[in-house]
Amino acid sequence: MAPERPQPVSRLRWLLPALLALAWLAVGGLAGPFAGKLSEVAVNDGSAFLPSSAESTEVREAQAAFDDTEATPAVIVAERSGGLGEADLAYLAAASAALAELEFNAGPPIPPQLSGETPPEAAQTVVLIDAAADESEAVASIRSLLDEGRPDGLDVLVTGQAALGADLGEAFGGVDGLLLLVAAAVVAVILVLVYRSPLLPVLVLLTCGFALAAASAAVYALADAGAIDLNGQSQGILFILVFGAATDYALLLVSRYREELAREVPGGRADRFTAVRRALRATIEPIAASAGTVVLGVLCLLFSELESNRGLGPVAAIGIGAAFLAAVTFLPAVLALFGRAAFWPRRSGGARRSRLWSNAAGLVARRPRAVWATTAAGLVVLAAFMVQLRADGTAQTEVFLTDVDSVAGQEVLAEHFPGGSGAPAVIVANESRLDAVLAAADVDGVAAAAPAVDESGEVRVVDGLVEIEAVLEDAPDSDAAMAAVERLRESVHAVDGADALVGGPTAIQLDTLATSERDRAVIIPIVLAVILLVLMALLRSIVAPLLLTATVVLSFGATMGVSALVFNHLLGFPGADPTVVLFGFVFLVALGIDYNIFLMTRVREESGRIGTKAGTLRGLVATGGVITSAGVVLAATFSALAVLPILFLAQIAFVVAFGVLLDTVVVRSLLVPALTVDIGRAVWRPSKLARVRPLSRK
């Protein structure tokens, strides 16, 4: 009987891929601009993210009764070593008058106050910026005005909450420009090295670009409608997640597509349409499971009490969902249209076995127990250094990795005035107990406390409440200031009948840190439980999911141990925010499980035919190159976050990048396969696969 000859390609076989490609081109054209518009709906005000139950939030709401215009202070500090001269004082008086005319003022500027030296070396004044004004533009206007006519040798800086917020917004300004450019360039270089083809990387980058466009449009619409909270950190993580996840899914699909193109079928090799169909059928389960695991993992952030953390959950989930859709629709479509030409100038898209992974499989086969015991012991040693990680928060002025005026101004202010000048703690209490509350406010760390007065100089009383401003001795974002606020709260809370509450910038930071620590303790167990259930459903087993989850947690511990050493001794970071540990755990566990899913679904597929040991070794060889490439891509894209001069993002960049590499190179390549081989068929219990015997005992 003559061999069956391939049928001519029908119009329908190329029409569907063509329509899918055109549909995504339309999505890119319509939704693409939203990636550059996300900063318009991003909010970076930390006070807006606290839960309503936080004491500082209650104070903020009570303050609205005293003044219906919300304002953010910008503190202007001028300094001249040796003392201010007459020209300096005249300049400050003129600047104060000019500042009073600015349209965004929420009230007249506080007259310049001189420092206590003789002669005074510094002066300060406070401008209240209306909350409805654009903070960045207002601070820029103040700085521009102060540059006019400034005497030579006089240093004039703008600091305070408004300036810190403006400088933070400027730092995040590179999210939709520099960050995207660096991430795309990194992915492009790695893909060219992996594929050795100029066309295939373009197709993968288009997949990433279309996914980002779709995700950005959805996030913009939800943030603009007030359904979710978006900030600069979430925006940057969204871009990186989309690029990293879409590339990972593309690598897995293209790797299987290569295998199918090389597969022999009756009449010759498989045609491009058959190869795409088979590749998609083989990879859709692990890709969907991977995407679903990450989506469920990041959605656990919805249990956070911080709106900024809670907002990242749906933002990241939307990004992963868009990456998944683009990778399983647009990319297969263009692969079907281009066929083997996508791999040009290589003549064949066929996959080649790597000697490296064959050697790794051989090592695991010969001495599985020694391999997993050695790697596990090494990870435990690294994890022991995790106790050195200082993740109890940092000062606001320490979040910048570059020199900014607001930080320099805060240092000058603290040198010549009480550190809390311009950002006092605020006490709201019953008017009948005013004297007792003022007496209670005399605690270590508080320089002075006085009630707010009206224009006639009388204490302002609204609904039986008074507002008291307590100027702190230390910078408002320092540990000493937060300790002072804790003492202040304890003291005024003890005043019977006062119902006193303490808020203000320092209290906001204190409440944020406390909420972050609560979130970390609550969300981490939830993430573990969710991922364990997903693995059990996917692998139809109990032993393997417990094993995989334990290895990823061990990998996370080792990563944080190395991070502690690098942050403390190599980079000299001042500390870390509690959310670094939380975000690091969510991303590393969810993404680390991804690579175990890619491996173990292939191992499960092979084990059903040839037994667990042989199936594990074959799965390791088949997936070693693609999973390692995916890990390198994800690590490189997360590393791109370090181009933004923000401490939190630099730390997350290192934690995730190092953790992903550790997971792909050590955990997934050695620890998991060795454990699986050593345990044998029992790893699949209680599924029927635990009863499958190998075809050969060789």
C-alpha positions as CSV (number, residue, x, y, z in Angstrom):
1,M,0.0,0.0,0.0
2,A,1.4,3.4,-1.0
3,P,2.2,5.8,1.9
4,E,-0.4,8.4,2.5
5,R,0.6,11.7,0.9
6,P,0.0,15.0,2.7
7,Q,-3.1,16.7,1.7
8,P,-2.9,20.2,0.2
9,V,-3.2,23.0,2.6
10,S,-6.8,24.1,2.6
11,R,-7.9,27.7,2.8
12,L,-9.5,27.1,6.2
13,R,-6.2,25.9,7.7
14,W,-4.5,29.2,7.1
15,L,-7.6,31.4,7.3
16,L,-8.1,30.9,11.1
17,P,-4.4,31.7,12.0
18,A,-4.6,34.8,9.7
19,L,-7.7,36.0,11.4
20,L,-6.2,35.5,14.8
21,A,-3.1,37.4,13.9
22,L,-5.2,40.3,12.4
23,A,-7.3,40.4,15.6
24,W,-4.3,40.8,17.8
25,L,-2.9,43.4,15.4
26,A,-6.1,45.3,16.0
27,V,-5.8,44.9,19.8
28,G,-2.3,46.2,19.7
29,G,-3.3,49.2,17.6
30,L,-6.2,50.1,19.8
31,A,-4.9,49.2,23.3
32,G,-1.2,49.9,22.8
33,P,-1.4,53.6,23.9
34,F,-2.8,52.7,27.3
35,A,0.6,51.3,28.4
36,G,1.9,54.9,28.3
37,K,-1.2,56.3,30.0
38,L,-1.2,54.1,33.2
39,S,0.7,56.7,35.1
40,E,-2.3,59.0,34.7
41,V,-4.4,56.8,36.9
42,A,-1.6,55.7,39.3
43,V,-1.6,57.0,42.9
44,N,1.6,57.0,45.1
45,D,0.1,58.5,48.2
46,G,0.8,56.0,51.0
47,S,-2.0,57.4,53.2
48,A,-4.6,56.5,50.7
49,F,-3.7,52.8,50.9
50,L,-4.3,52.3,54.6
51,P,-7.5,50.5,55.8
52,S,-10.3,52.5,57.4
53,S,-9.6,50.9,60.7
54,A,-6.1,52.3,61.0
55,E,-5.8,55.0,63.7
56,S,-4.1,57.4,61.3
57,T,-7.0,57.0,58.8
58,E,-9.5,57.8,61.5
59,V,-7.5,61.0,62.3
60,R,-7.3,62.0,58.7
61,E,-11.1,61.7,58.4
62,A,-11.6,63.7,61.6
63,Q,-9.3,66.4,60.3
64,A,-11.8,67.0,57.4
65,A,-14.2,68.5,59.9
66,F,-11.6,71.2,60.9
67,D,-10.7,72.2,57.4
68,D,-12.7,71.1,54.3
69,T,-9.5,71.6,52.1
70,E,-7.1,68.8,52.3
71,A,-3.4,69.8,51.9
72,T,0.0,68.4,51.7
73,P,2.9,70.3,53.2
74,A,6.0,71.3,51.2
75,V,8.8,72.5,53.4
76,I,11.3,75.0,52.0
77,V,14.6,75.2,53.8
78,A,17.4,77.7,53.1
79,E,20.9,77.3,54.5
80,R,24.2,79.3,54.4
81,S,27.2,78.1,56.4
82,G,28.4,81.0,58.5
83,G,25.0,82.6,58.8
84,L,22.2,84.2,56.7
85,G,22.9,87.7,55.5
86,E,20.5,90.6,54.9
87,A,20.3,89.7,51.2
88,D,19.3,86.2,52.1
89,L,16.6,87.4,54.4
90,A,15.3,89.9,51.8
91,Y,15.2,87.0,49.2
92,L,13.3,84.8,51.6
93,A,10.7,87.5,52.4
94,A,10.2,88.1,48.6
95,A,10.0,84.4,47.9
96,S,7.4,84.0,50.7
97,A,5.2,86.7,49.2
98,A,5.5,85.2,45.7
99,L,4.7,81.7,47.0
100,A,1.5,83.1,48.6
101,E,0.3,84.0,45.1
102,L,0.5,80.5,43.7
103,E,-2.9,79.1,42.7
104,F,-2.5,75.7,44.3
105,N,-2.1,77.1,47.9
106,A,-4.5,75.7,50.4
107,G,-3.7,78.6,52.7
108,P,-1.1,81.3,53.2
109,P,2.5,80.1,53.6
110,I,3.9,80.0,57.1
111,P,6.2,83.0,57.6
112,P,10.0,82.1,57.4
113,Q,11.3,80.8,60.8
114,L,15.0,81.2,61.6
115,S,17.2,78.5,63.2
116,G,18.6,79.0,66.7
117,E,22.2,79.6,65.9
118,T,23.7,83.1,66.2
119,P,23.7,84.3,63.5
120,P,21.0,81.9,62.2
121,E,22.3,79.6,59.5
122,A,19.0,78.3,58.2
123,A,15.4,79.4,57.7
124,Q,12.3,77.4,56.9
125,T,8.8,78.0,55.6
126,V,5.9,75.7,54.8
127,V,3.6,75.9,51.7
128,L,0.4,73.9,51.9
129,I,-0.5,72.4,48.5
130,D,-4.1,71.8,47.9
131,A,-4.8,68.0,47.5
132,A,-6.8,68.7,44.3
133,A,-3.6,70.1,42.6
134,D,-1.1,68.1,40.8
135,E,1.6,67.5,43.4
136,S,4.5,67.1,41.0
137,E,3.6,70.2,39.0
138,A,3.1,72.2,42.3
139,V,6.6,71.2,43.6
140,A,8.2,71.9,40.3
141,S,6.6,75.4,40.3
142,I,7.9,76.1,43.8
143,R,11.4,75.0,42.9
144,S,11.4,77.1,39.7
145,L,10.2,80.1,41.6
146,L,12.9,79.7,44.3
147,D,15.6,79.6,41.6
148,E,14.7,83.2,40.6
149,G,16.9,85.8,42.3
150,R,18.5,83.3,44.7
151,P,21.7,84.8,46.2
152,D,24.9,83.1,45.3
153,G,26.0,80.6,48.0
154,L,22.5,80.2,49.5
155,D,21.3,76.6,49.4
156,V,17.5,76.4,49.0
157,L,15.8,73.0,49.0
158,V,12.2,71.8,48.9
159,T,11.3,68.8,51.1
160,G,8.4,67.6,53.2
161,Q,5.6,65.1,52.2
162,A,4.8,66.9,48.9
163,A,8.4,67.0,47.7
164,L,9.0,63.4,48.7
165,G,5.9,62.4,46.8
166,A,6.9,64.5,43.7
167,D,10.4,63.0,43.7
168,L,8.9,59.5,44.0
169,G,6.6,60.2,41.1
170,E,9.5,61.4,39.0
171,A,11.5,58.2,39.9
172,F,8.5,56.1,38.7
173,G,8.3,58.2,35.5
174,G,10.7,55.8,33.8
175,V,8.2,52.9,34.2
176,D,6.5,53.3,30.8
177,G,9.7,54.4,29.0
178,L,13.1,53.2,30.2
179,L,11.8,50.1,32.0
180,L,9.9,48.9,28.9
181,L,12.9,49.6,26.6
182,V,15.3,47.7,28.9
183,A,12.9,44.7,29.4
184,A,12.3,44.4,25.6
185,A,16.0,44.7,24.8
186,V,17.0,42.1,27.4
187,V,14.3,39.6,26.1
188,A,15.4,40.2,22.5
189,V,19.1,39.5,23.2
190,I,18.3,36.3,25.1
191,L,15.9,35.1,22.4
192,V,18.4,35.7,19.7
193,L,21.0,33.7,21.6
194,V,18.5,30.9,22.3
195,Y,16.9,30.6,18.8
196,R,19.8,31.9,16.7
197,S,17.2,33.4,14.4
198,P,16.3,37.0,13.7
199,L,12.6,36.3,13.0
200,L,11.4,34.1,15.9
201,P,12.4,36.7,18.6
202,V,10.4,39.3,16.7
203,L,7.3,37.0,16.8
204,V,7.8,36.4,20.6
205,L,8.3,40.1,21.3
206,L,5.1,40.9,19.4
207,T,3.3,38.3,21.6
208,C,4.7,40.2,24.6
209,G,3.7,43.6,23.2
210,F,0.2,42.6,22.4
211,A,-0.3,41.0,25.8
212,L,0.9,44.2,27.5
213,A,-1.4,46.3,25.4
214,A,-4.4,44.2,26.3
215,A,-3.4,44.1,30.0
216,S,-2.8,47.9,30.1
217,A,-6.1,48.7,28.6
218,A,-8.0,46.6,31.1
219,V,-6.0,47.9,34.1
220,Y,-6.4,51.5,32.9
221,A,-10.2,51.1,32.6
222,L,-10.5,49.5,36.1
223,A,-8.2,52.0,37.8
224,D,-9.9,54.9,36.1
225,A,-13.3,53.6,37.3
226,G,-11.9,53.3,40.8
227,A,-12.4,49.5,40.9
228,I,-8.7,48.9,41.7
229,D,-5.8,50.9,43.1
230,L,-2.7,51.3,40.9
231,N,0.6,52.7,42.0
232,G,4.1,53.0,40.4
233,Q,5.3,49.7,41.9
234,S,2.3,47.8,40.6
235,Q,2.7,49.4,37.2
236,G,6.4,48.3,36.9
237,I,5.7,44.8,38.1
238,L,2.8,44.5,35.6
239,F,5.2,45.3,32.7
240,I,7.8,42.8,33.9
241,L,5.4,40.1,34.6
242,V,3.7,40.3,31.2
243,F,7.1,40.2,29.4
244,G,8.5,37.4,31.5
245,A,5.4,35.2,31.5
246,A,4.6,35.6,27.8
247,T,8.2,34.8,26.9
248,D,8.2,31.7,29.2
249,Y,5.0,30.4,27.7
250,A,6.4,31.1,24.2
251,L,9.6,29.2,25.0
252,L,7.6,26.1,26.1
253,L,5.3,26.2,23.0
254,V,8.1,26.8,20.5
255,S,10.3,24.0,22.0
256,R,7.4,21.5,21.6
257,Y,6.7,22.9,18.1
258,R,10.4,22.1,17.2
259,E,9.9,18.6,18.4
260,E,6.7,18.2,16.3
261,L,8.2,19.6,13.2
262,A,10.9,17.0,13.4
263,R,8.5,14.1,14.1
264,E,8.1,11.5,11.4
265,V,4.6,10.9,10.1
266,P,3.3,8.8,7.2
267,G,4.6,10.4,4.0
268,G,7.4,12.4,5.7
269,R,7.6,15.0,8.4
270,A,4.6,16.8,10.0
271,D,3.5,20.0,8.2
272,R,3.5,23.3,10.1
273,F,-0.3,23.3,10.8
274,T,-0.2,19.8,12.3
275,A,3.0,20.6,14.2
276,V,1.3,23.7,15.8
277,R,-1.8,21.8,16.6
278,R,0.1,19.0,18.3
279,A,2.4,21.4,20.1
280,L,-0.5,23.4,21.5
281,R,-2.3,20.3,22.5
282,A,0.8,19.0,24.4
283,T,1.6,22.3,26.1
284,I,-1.8,23.9,26.8
285,E,-2.2,22.0,30.1
286,P,1.1,23.0,31.7
287,I,0.9,26.6,30.3
288,A,-2.7,26.9,31.6
289,A,-1.8,25.3,34.9
290,S,1.2,27.7,35.2
291,A,-0.8,30.8,34.4
292,G,-3.6,29.6,36.7
293,T,-1.2,29.0,39.6
294,V,0.3,32.5,39.3
295,V,-3.1,34.1,38.9
296,L,-4.4,32.4,42.1
297,G,-1.2,33.1,43.9
298,V,-1.2,36.9,43.2
299,L,-5.0,37.1,43.9
300,C,-4.2,36.0,47.4
301,L,-3.0,39.6,47.8
302,L,-6.7,40.5,48.0
303,F,-6.6,39.3,51.6
304,S,-4.2,42.3,52.3
305,E,-5.4,45.2,54.4
306,L,-3.2,47.6,52.4
307,E,-4.9,48.8,49.3
308,S,-1.6,49.0,47.5
309,N,-1.0,45.3,48.0
310,R,-4.6,44.4,47.3
311,G,-4.5,46.4,44.1
312,L,-1.4,44.5,42.8
313,G,-3.4,41.2,43.0
314,P,-5.9,41.9,40.1
315,V,-3.3,44.0,38.2
316,A,-0.8,41.1,38.1
317,A,-3.6,38.6,37.5
318,I,-4.8,40.6,34.5
319,G,-1.2,40.7,33.2
320,I,-0.7,36.9,33.5
321,G,-4.1,36.3,31.9
322,A,-3.2,38.5,28.9
323,A,0.2,36.8,28.5
324,F,-1.5,33.4,28.5
325,L,-4.1,34.4,25.9
326,A,-1.5,36.0,23.6
327,A,0.8,33.0,23.9
328,V,-1.9,30.4,23.1
329,T,-3.6,32.3,20.3
330,F,-1.4,34.9,18.5
331,L,1.9,32.9,18.7
332,P,0.5,29.6,17.4
333,A,-1.2,31.5,14.6
334,V,2.0,33.2,13.4
335,L,4.0,30.0,13.8
336,A,1.4,28.2,11.6
337,L,1.7,31.0,9.0
338,F,5.5,31.2,9.0
339,G,6.3,27.5,9.5
340,R,9.9,26.5,9.3
341,A,10.8,30.0,8.0
342,A,10.4,31.3,11.6
343,F,13.7,29.5,12.4
344,W,15.6,31.0,9.4
345,P,18.6,30.8,8.8
346,R,18.6,27.4,10.4
347,R,17.3,24.8,7.9
348,S,15.3,22.8,10.4
349,G,13.4,23.7,13.5
350,G,14.1,20.3,15.0
351,A,15.2,20.3,18.6
352,R,18.7,19.0,19.5
353,R,19.5,17.1,22.6
354,S,21.9,18.8,25.0
355,R,24.8,17.0,26.4
356,L,24.5,19.1,29.5
357,W,21.1,17.8,30.4
358,S,22.0,14.2,29.4
359,N,24.9,14.4,31.8
360,A,22.6,15.9,34.5
361,A,20.2,13.1,34.0
362,G,23.0,10.6,34.2
363,L,24.2,12.0,37.5
364,V,20.7,11.9,39.0
365,A,20.2,8.3,37.8
366,R,23.5,7.1,39.3
367,R,23.3,8.7,42.7
368,P,19.8,10.2,43.3
369,R,20.0,10.2,47.1
370,A,23.5,11.9,47.3
371,V,22.3,14.5,44.8
372,W,19.1,15.5,46.6
373,A,20.8,15.4,50.1
374,T,23.7,17.6,49.0
375,T,21.5,20.2,47.2
376,A,19.0,20.3,50.1
377,A,21.8,20.7,52.6
378,G,23.3,23.6,50.7
379,L,19.9,25.3,50.5
380,V,19.3,24.8,54.2
381,V,22.7,26.5,54.9
382,L,21.8,29.5,52.7
383,A,18.3,29.7,54.3
384,A,19.9,30.0,57.8
385,F,21.1,33.5,56.8
386,M,17.5,34.7,56.4
387,V,17.5,35.7,60.1
388,Q,19.9,38.5,59.1
389,L,17.3,40.1,56.8
390,R,16.2,43.5,58.2
391,A,12.7,43.7,56.8
392,D,11.1,45.9,59.4
393,G,10.8,49.0,57.2
394,T,12.9,51.9,56.1
395,A,12.6,55.6,56.3
396,Q,10.8,57.4,53.4
397,T,14.0,59.3,52.6
398,E,15.8,55.9,52.2
399,V,13.7,54.6,49.4
400,F,15.7,56.6,46.8
401,L,18.8,55.1,45.3
402,T,19.9,58.4,43.8
403,D,20.3,61.9,45.3
404,V,17.1,63.9,45.4
405,D,16.4,67.4,46.7
406,S,13.7,66.2,49.1
407,V,16.1,63.9,51.0
408,A,18.9,66.5,51.0
409,G,16.4,69.1,52.3
410,Q,15.2,66.8,55.1
411,E,18.8,66.3,56.2
412,V,19.4,70.1,56.4
413,L,16.1,70.6,58.2
414,A,17.0,68.0,60.8
415,E,20.3,69.7,61.4
416,H,18.9,73.1,62.3
417,F,15.3,72.5,63.4
418,P,13.2,69.8,65.2
419,G,13.2,66.9,62.7
420,G,9.4,66.9,62.6
421,S,9.0,70.5,61.5
422,G,6.5,70.8,58.7
423,A,5.1,67.2,59.3
424,P,3.8,67.2,62.9
425,A,1.9,64.4,64.6
426,V,-1.8,65.2,64.8
427,I,-3.9,64.5,67.8
428,V,-7.7,64.7,67.7
429,A,-9.4,64.6,71.1
430,N,-12.4,65.7,73.1
431,E,-12.2,69.5,73.9
432,S,-13.2,68.9,77.5
433,R,-9.9,67.0,78.1
434,L,-7.6,69.4,76.1
435,D,-5.3,70.2,79.1
436,A,-4.9,66.6,80.1
437,V,-4.1,65.6,76.5
438,L,-1.5,68.4,76.2
439,A,0.1,67.2,79.4
440,A,0.1,63.6,78.2
441,A,1.7,64.7,74.9
442,D,4.8,65.7,76.8
443,V,6.8,62.5,76.0
444,D,10.3,61.7,74.9
445,G,10.7,62.6,71.2
446,V,8.0,65.4,71.1
447,A,9.5,68.8,70.9
448,A,6.3,70.8,71.4
449,A,2.5,70.3,71.3
450,A,-0.1,73.0,70.9
451,P,-3.8,73.1,69.8
452,A,-4.8,74.5,66.4
453,V,-6.3,78.0,66.7
454,D,-8.6,80.1,64.5
455,E,-7.9,83.6,63.1
456,S,-8.8,85.2,66.4
457,G,-6.2,83.0,68.3
458,E,-8.9,80.9,70.0
459,V,-8.7,77.2,70.2
460,R,-10.6,75.8,67.3
461,V,-13.4,73.4,68.4
462,V,-15.5,71.4,65.9
463,D,-18.2,69.0,67.1
464,G,-16.6,68.9,70.5
465,L,-13.2,67.9,69.2
466,V,-9.9,69.8,69.2
467,E,-6.9,69.3,66.9
468,I,-3.4,69.3,68.5
469,E,-0.1,69.4,66.5
470,A,2.8,67.7,68.1
471,V,6.2,68.6,66.6
472,L,8.6,65.6,66.7
473,E,12.3,66.0,67.5
474,D,13.4,63.6,64.8
475,A,12.8,63.4,61.1
476,P,9.2,62.3,60.6
477,D,10.1,59.1,58.7
478,S,12.8,58.0,61.1
479,D,12.7,55.0,63.5
480,A,13.1,57.5,66.4
481,A,10.0,59.4,65.2
482,M,7.9,56.3,65.0
483,A,9.0,55.2,68.4
484,A,8.0,58.7,69.7
485,V,4.5,58.3,68.1
486,E,4.1,54.9,69.8
487,R,4.9,56.6,73.1
488,L,2.6,59.5,72.3
489,R,-0.3,57.1,71.4
490,E,0.2,55.1,74.6
491,S,0.2,58.3,76.7
492,V,-2.8,60.1,75.2
493,H,-4.9,56.9,75.0
494,A,-4.6,56.6,78.7
495,V,-6.3,60.0,79.3
496,D,-9.8,59.1,80.5
497,G,-12.7,60.6,78.5
498,A,-10.4,62.1,75.8
499,D,-10.9,59.5,73.1
500,A,-7.6,60.7,71.7
501,L,-6.3,59.5,68.4
502,V,-2.8,60.2,66.9
503,G,-2.3,60.5,63.2
504,G,-0.1,62.5,60.8
505,P,2.7,61.4,58.4
506,T,4.8,59.5,60.9
507,A,1.7,57.7,62.2
508,I,0.7,56.8,58.7
509,Q,4.1,55.2,58.1
510,L,3.9,53.3,61.5
511,D,0.4,52.0,60.6
512,T,1.6,51.0,57.1
513,L,4.4,48.9,58.5
514,A,2.2,47.3,61.1
515,T,-0.4,46.4,58.4
516,S,2.4,45.1,56.1
517,E,3.6,42.7,58.8
518,R,0.0,41.5,59.4
519,D,-0.4,40.9,55.7
520,R,2.8,38.9,55.5
521,A,1.7,36.7,58.4
522,V,-1.8,36.1,56.9
523,I,-1.1,35.9,53.1
524,I,1.9,33.5,53.0
525,P,0.0,30.5,54.5
526,I,-2.9,31.2,52.1
527,V,-0.6,31.2,49.1
528,L,0.9,27.9,50.2
529,A,-2.5,26.3,50.6
530,V,-3.8,27.5,47.3
531,I,-0.8,26.4,45.3
532,L,-0.8,23.0,47.1
533,L,-4.4,22.4,46.1
534,V,-3.7,23.4,42.5
535,L,-0.8,21.0,42.3
536,M,-2.9,18.2,43.7
537,A,-5.6,18.8,41.1
538,L,-3.1,19.0,38.3
539,L,-0.9,16.0,39.2
540,R,-3.7,13.9,40.8
541,S,-1.4,13.1,43.6
542,I,-0.7,14.1,47.2
543,V,3.0,13.1,47.6
544,A,4.3,15.0,44.6
545,P,2.6,18.3,45.4
546,L,3.8,18.2,49.0
547,L,7.3,17.5,47.7
548,L,7.2,20.3,45.1
549,T,5.8,22.8,47.5
550,A,8.5,22.0,50.1
551,T,11.3,22.4,47.6
552,V,10.0,25.8,46.4
553,V,9.7,27.0,50.0
554,L,13.3,25.8,50.7
555,S,14.4,27.6,47.6
556,F,12.7,30.8,48.8
557,G,14.4,30.5,52.2
558,A,17.8,30.2,50.6
559,T,17.0,33.1,48.3
560,M,16.2,35.4,51.2
561,G,19.3,34.2,53.1
562,V,21.5,35.2,50.1
563,S,19.5,38.4,49.8
564,A,20.2,39.3,53.4
565,L,24.0,38.8,52.8
566,V,23.9,40.9,49.6
567,F,21.7,43.7,51.0
568,N,23.6,44.0,54.3
569,H,27.2,43.5,53.3
570,L,27.6,44.0,49.5
571,L,25.1,46.7,48.6
572,G,24.8,48.3,52.0
573,F,21.1,48.8,51.9
574,P,19.5,50.4,55.0
575,G,16.9,47.6,55.4
576,A,13.8,46.4,53.6
577,D,10.1,46.9,53.7
578,P,8.0,43.9,55.0
579,T,6.4,43.8,51.6
580,V,9.7,42.8,50.0
581,V,9.4,39.4,51.8
582,L,5.7,39.1,51.0
583,F,6.0,40.0,47.3
584,G,9.2,37.9,47.0
585,F,7.3,34.9,48.5
586,V,4.3,35.3,46.3
587,F,6.3,35.7,43.1
588,L,9.0,33.1,43.8
589,V,6.6,30.4,45.0
590,A,4.1,31.0,42.2
591,L,6.8,31.3,39.5
592,G,8.9,28.6,41.0
593,I,6.0,26.2,41.0
594,D,5.6,27.1,37.3
595,Y,8.9,25.4,36.4
596,N,8.1,22.4,38.5
597,I,4.8,22.2,36.6
598,F,6.6,22.4,33.3
599,L,8.9,19.6,34.4
600,M,6.5,17.3,36.3
601,T,3.7,17.4,33.7
602,R,6.3,16.1,31.2
603,V,7.6,13.6,33.7
604,R,4.0,12.4,34.4
605,E,3.4,12.0,30.7
606,E,6.6,9.9,30.2
607,S,6.1,7.9,33.4
608,G,2.7,6.7,32.2
609,R,4.6,4.9,29.4
610,I,8.0,3.9,30.7
611,G,7.9,4.2,34.5
612,T,8.8,6.9,37.0
613,K,12.6,6.6,37.0
614,A,13.0,6.5,33.2
615,G,10.2,9.1,32.8
616,T,11.8,11.5,35.2
617,L,15.2,11.3,33.4
618,R,13.6,11.7,30.0
619,G,11.5,14.6,31.2
620,L,14.6,16.3,32.6
621,V,16.5,16.0,29.3
622,A,13.5,17.1,27.2
623,T,12.6,20.2,29.3
624,G,16.0,21.1,30.7
625,G,17.0,23.6,28.0
626,V,13.6,25.3,27.6
627,I,13.0,25.6,31.3
628,T,16.4,27.0,32.0
629,S,16.0,29.4,29.1
630,A,12.6,30.5,30.5
631,G,14.2,31.0,34.0
632,V,17.0,33.1,32.5
633,V,14.5,35.3,30.6
634,L,12.3,35.8,33.7
635,A,15.3,36.6,35.9
636,A,16.6,39.1,33.3
637,T,13.3,40.8,32.9
638,F,12.8,41.2,36.7
639,S,16.4,42.5,36.8
640,A,15.2,45.3,34.6
641,L,13.3,46.7,37.6
642,A,16.6,47.8,39.0
643,V,16.9,50.6,36.4
644,L,14.3,52.5,38.4
645,P,16.1,54.2,41.4
646,I,13.7,52.8,44.0
647,L,15.0,50.7,46.9
648,F,11.9,48.4,47.0
649,L,12.1,47.6,43.3
650,A,15.8,47.0,43.3
651,Q,15.4,44.5,46.2
652,I,12.5,42.8,44.5
653,A,14.5,42.6,41.3
654,F,17.4,40.8,43.0
655,V,15.1,38.5,45.1
656,V,13.1,37.3,42.2
657,A,16.0,37.2,39.7
658,F,18.3,35.2,42.0
659,G,15.4,33.0,43.3
660,V,14.3,32.1,39.8
661,L,17.8,31.2,38.7
662,L,18.4,29.1,41.9
663,D,15.1,27.4,41.3
664,T,15.7,26.5,37.6
665,V,19.4,25.6,37.9
666,V,19.4,23.8,41.2
667,V,15.9,22.9,42.5
668,R,14.3,21.9,39.2
669,S,17.4,20.5,37.6
670,L,18.8,18.4,40.5
671,L,16.7,18.4,43.7
672,V,13.3,17.6,42.3
673,P,14.4,14.9,39.8
674,A,16.7,13.3,42.3
675,L,13.9,13.1,44.9
676,T,11.5,11.8,42.4
677,V,13.8,9.1,41.3
678,D,14.7,8.1,44.8
679,I,11.1,8.0,46.0
680,G,10.0,6.2,42.8
681,R,6.4,5.3,42.0
682,A,5.3,6.3,45.4
683,V,5.7,10.0,44.4
684,W,2.4,9.7,42.5
685,R,0.3,8.3,45.3
686,P,-2.6,7.9,45.6
687,S,-3.1,8.1,41.8
688,K,-3.0,4.9,39.7
689,L,0.3,6.1,38.2
690,A,1.9,4.9,41.4
691,R,1.2,1.3,40.2
692,V,2.9,1.7,36.8
693,R,6.0,-0.4,36.4
694,P,8.8,0.4,34.1
695,L,9.0,-1.5,30.8
696,S,12.6,-2.4,31.4
697,R,14.8,-2.7,34.5
698,K,18.0,-1.8,32.6
